[in-house]
Amino acid sequence: MKMKNFKKIVRMLLVPVLCAGMTACNFTEDTTECQVNMQLTFRFTKDGQEQFGTQVPSLSVFVFDEEDKFVGRWDENDSTMFRTEYTMSLPLPPGKYSFVAWGGLSDPNYYLSTPGQGHSHVLTPVVGETTIGDFAVRIARTTRNSFTEQRNVVDHVPGALFFGHTGQRTLEVGDDNEVVINLMKHTQRINLTIIGMPDATTRAGNYDHMDITLSSANGS
């Protein structure tokens, strides 16, 4: 074989080898061990303006596999990071995933629970076992006397809470794995005005305190 042709063959062989090296995998490895650099960006639009960097206080991202089982949680509690173009990088093996993002979950007034469980139930998710349907976010409540009745009440103002999610996405080595999650605000401020109450200086208006309860259609 002529030296010129031999060099040509060597160059042809080097190209696929180098390309394989760029993906951090080789042909003898199990591809499930190859990490995909998943990039998540977030958006929150209010009044037609992008306000993610000024409104969202923290981020918690939950990842689930193609069977909706919990894979992991990633948090960013430094809101100063959001003032520039923020991207959250998740090292994941190739596969199918869905992503659930909560903004403001670092507020101690919120906690993870499970639908159908009591308000005292706190969820500790287990990788590979807990499913997406086991997750719920609840507001911390205080048990106190309301005249003669014990009730669970929210007697404080929680911080803003934001939510966003994606459908299932397929991640593959070498692909441009970038997903944008649009957030929606899930907390609103309610102003309550009471009209027609007796004057506090009269006998009819002589009361120590009043309890006013607001409840939603789902009982929360």
N, C-alpha and C positions, 0 to 999 in steps of 0.2 A: 504494500500500500504506500502510495506517495505521501510524503510528510505534509503537503498542502491539504490533501483530502482528510488526513488524520486530524489536523487542527480544526477543520470545519466541523467534523463529527463531535470533537470535544466541546466546541462552542455550543452546538445544538443541545448537548447533554447538560451543560451548565445552566441553561436558561430555566428548565423546569425545576432543577434542584434549588436554585436561588429563589424562585417564586414560592416553592414550598416552605423555605426558611422564613420568608417574610410573614407567613401566617402563624409562625411559632408552632407549627406541627410538622411531623414527618410521616412517611407512609407506614411506619411500623407502630405508631402510637394509636391508642384508642382516641377517636376524634372527640369523645365526650370530655376529654381532659383539656381540650383546646379552649382557651378563654376568648370570648367575644367582648370587645369593649363597647358596651351598650351606652349610648348617650341620650339622656333625657333632658329636654328643655321644657319650660313651664310658661304659661301665659295666663294673665288675669286681666280682662278688659272691663272697664267701667266707664259709662258715658262716652263710649267710643275711643277711650284712651287706654293704652297699655299701662297697668298700674301694679304689675306683679312685684316690682322692686321696692315699692313703697307701702304696699298693703299687706303682703303675706309675711307673717312673723317667723315662721319656721316651716320645714318640710319633713314629712315622713312618707316614704315610699315602700309599699308592700308588693312583693313579686310572687306570682303564682304560676305553676307549671300548666301543661296542657290538660291535666286532670283536676285543675283548680286547687291543687295542694300548695301549701305555704312553702316558699323557697327561702325567703329572707326579708329583712327590713333594713332600709338605709335612711339615716336621719341627717338633716343639716339644720342646726339651731342658731347659726350665726346669720342673722338677717342682713348684715352688711354685705354678705356675699352676693345678695340678690340685686344690688344696686347697679351692677354691670351685667353684661350678658352671661347669665349663670347656666352652667350645664352640670348635671349630676352624672358621673360615670359609674356604671355597674359592671363589674367583671363577672360574666356569666358564661357557662358552656353553651354550645349550640343547642337549640331546641325551640319549643313553642312556649311563650310566656304572655301573661297579661299583667298590667301594672295599675295599682291603685295608689293615688296620692292624696294625702291630707295636709292641708296647711293650717298651722296653729295647734296641732295636736300636742305640742310640748306644754301647752297651758295645763297646769295641774287640775283645773276644773273639768278636764275631759279625761276619759279612760276607756280602754278597750274592754268590751264585754261580749256576750253571746246572745243573739235573739232568743226570746222565750225564757231566759234566765232572769232571776231577780236582780234588782239594782245593786245588790252587794256583790254580785259575781264579777270577778276580774279575770279576763282572758289572758293566759300566757301561751301564745301560739307555739306549736311544735313543728319543726321542719319535717315535711313529708307526711304529716298526719292531719294537722288542722287545715280545713278547707275554707275557701272564700266565704261560704255561707255561714261559717261559724263566727264571722267578725261583725261587730257592731261598735259604734262609738256612742258613749253616754255622757251626760252631764252629771258631775258629782252632786249628790243631794245631802241635805242635812235633816236628821230626824229630830224634831223638837215638839214641844207641847203647843197645840193649837186649841185653846180653851181646854176641853177635856179629851180631845182626840189626838192620837199620835199619827203624824203624817210625814211622808217623805217630801220635802220641798227643796226647791232651788232658791236659796235666799241670798244669792250674790250674782253679779253680772259677769258672765264668762267672756273671754276674748273672742275675736273673730275666728270663724272656722271655715275652711275652704276645702272643696272636694273635686277630684277629677279622676278619670280612669280611661283605659284603653281596652280595645278588644284584644283577642289573642294575636300575637305577632311571632313570626318565625325568624329566629336569629341564626345566621350562618356565617362561618369564617370567611373573611374577605369582603363581606357585604358592607354597605353603608348603613349601619344599624343606629339610626337616629329617630327618636319619636318625640313629638310635641304633645304635651298634656295640657289641655285647657281647663282651668280651674273655675269653679263657681262658688260664690259666697253662700254659706248655709246658715248664717246667723243674721238676724235682723233686729233692730231696736224697735220696741213697741212703747208708744206713749199712751198712758191710761189717764183719762179725765173722768172724775166722779162728779155728777151734778145732782143737787137736791139733798145733800146730806144735812142733818140737823146741825145747828151751830154748836160748837164745842162748849160754849158757856151755858147752854140750856141743859135741863135735866135729860131731855131726849138725846142730847148729843154728848152726854157724860159717859165716855167709854175709855177703857185703858188702851186698847189697840183694836185694829181690824185686820182680818186675814182676807186677802183677795187672791184667788187662784185662777190662773190661765192654763187651759189644757187644750191639746190639739185633738184631732179626730182619732188619732191612734193611741190616745191615752197618755201621751208624754207631757 
